[in-house]
Amino acid sequence: HQILHLTKQIKVIADEAISKEFPKIQSAIVEVITDKGNCYSKRIDFPKGEPENPLDDQEFKGRFDSLMDYGEIDSQICNSIFNNIMQKNDTVRNLLKLFRKAGDDNE
């Protein structure tokens, strides 16, 4: 309920100057105003995960795991897929076998 309440307090406003820079720069400005009236603002020109602001290995693995979890892929299969992806000499055919196995396990 707290998250739903918070989402109702969020307003998204287009900024013409920022929009003109898209897609070269993908900026966003977040402004938070507290109950006491204090205002905090932060501008990000390149969101995390963009080539200009890449994920580190731990962040990449975390994002991969959360997407696999969303896809209801078993964690052992997820780790196997991840490890194979990180090996440069693996084949697409081998990776597809892991996904087929994941689909069989979910049935």
Secondary structure, 3 states (H helix, E strand, C coil): CHHHHHHCCCCCCCCHHHHHHCCCCCCEEEEEECCCCCEEEEEECCCCCECCECCCHHHHHHHHHHHHHHCCCCHHHHHHHHHHHHCCCCCHHHHHHHHHHHHHHCC
